[in-house]
Amino acid sequence: MRLPGTRYQEHGWEQVRKLLGHCSLQAFARLGPARLLDPASLAEYVDLTAEALHGAAHSARATAPGNSYGESVLELALSLLYELQARPADWGALCAAVAGEQARIGAFWEQPGGEAILRKKVNDLYAVLRDKVDSDNYQAACGGACSPNKMYAYRMLDTAAAAIAALLADWERHAGQLGEILGRELCAAPIEARQTTSSAGCKAEWVLAWSASLERYGGAPGPLHTRSKRFANLKNSPEKIGAMLREIGDYEELSSNRDRDWLYDADQAASWLEDLDRVLAAPPGAGPDLIEAAPEDELGDAIQEDGAARPGEPQDASGPEDEVLAASVSLPPRFMQVAGAAQDRGSWSARMLAGESLPVRLAVYLKMLGGADDTYPDEWLDPATGELPTMQQLAALDRLSLPTLRKRRDAAIARLQAASFEGG
């Protein structure tokens, strides 16, 4: 999520949090966890943690991009650490939490699992601090009021918009839940899947319906339907939700213009013209989901004429156009190159899929194993979600329409299943 003045709300935060947690534990090992009972230990903690951060300066995590403004994970971690030094009340809150835990169960840091408890408290400390810092910077940039709790609400709404976009991209698997969100039964690909290209295109009523659906489809109440009062001012205020979503989407579009070029915009315009042709050619009374898409063979031929890889031609090399496409779907610019290099080419499935492009291979794994699996290399994952890219993102990377990507994915899965049956 991008907002004016903010630095810690993007995909790199998870790595910043992990780096600060890891280096904090190193500092505690030297400081002695018992010193955390004394708020006067802040200066010692900052010095020891900064030393540990500088020691990890050349690690892959520290050098990774922390946000879209060119700051590394290490730079953001150090900056937040020094912010803590200027806010002793937050350190005092951590010391009080440690003292409370110690009073309840004793010297927990000496017990099995005690390190995890300590790290969790450090994570909580920095999660609160980042929203305080970013809300202050947002106010300085915009001149408007923004509390840490409102910054948290911005992030929740951005997460909700991303979750709805993921449902739209994979509507066949989530037709029931998506039907409740959109307010109609789905029998074909919803036209909103193409219309919704950013948080600004996500409607407030969708967010409310998404939150209401989570208990049935996810097992737990959605953020707007819990007993917590954190989002009380949004629960009955769709106009506020809409305004916040538009602000997120508008600023992301404004700040990401440098990541796009006219060629990508031309591709998007062509897609919209195809939609318009289908709408004009549709029979009277046809709903938006029932308008037939262009034959997949025609779409494939058009894409091939534009110079993209044909079936059976892998696309693991990354060039300027690949970087533009990756950035346009909120993936790291060199995603294709890095993810392609991480492919386990010695595995049976990799050998069987060697003739397919990287996005098709990832689409196969997405369908068969799901978005999150311990066997996936980190380089395959979308830093914003920690999972494989969505079908919509993969289609863009492969310069394919979504139906064509599904067709190639399903054909590849059929070949794998056939080969497995023959081998068994």
Secondary structure, DSSP 8 states (H G I E B T S, - for coil): ---TT-SSSSTTHHHHHHHHHHHHHHHHHHH-GGGGGSGGGHHHHHHHHHHHHHHTTTSHHHHSB-STTS-BHHHHHHHHHHHHHT-HHHHHHHHHHHHHHHHHHSSGGGSTTHHHHHHHHHHHHHHHHHHHHHHHHHHHHH-S---HHHHHHHHHHHHHHHHHHHHHHTTTTTHHHHHHHHTS--SS--THHHH--SGGGS-HHHHHHHHHHHHHHHSS--TTSSS-STTHHHHT-HHHHHHHHHHHHHHHHHHTGGG--HHHHHHHHHHHHHHHHHHHHS-TT--GGGS----HHHHHHHHHHTT---TT-------HHHHHHHHHTTS-TTHHHHHHHT--TTSHHHHHTTTS-HHHHHHHHHHHH-S--TTS-GGGSBTTTTB---HHHHHHHTT--HHHHHHHHHHHHHHHHHHHHHH-
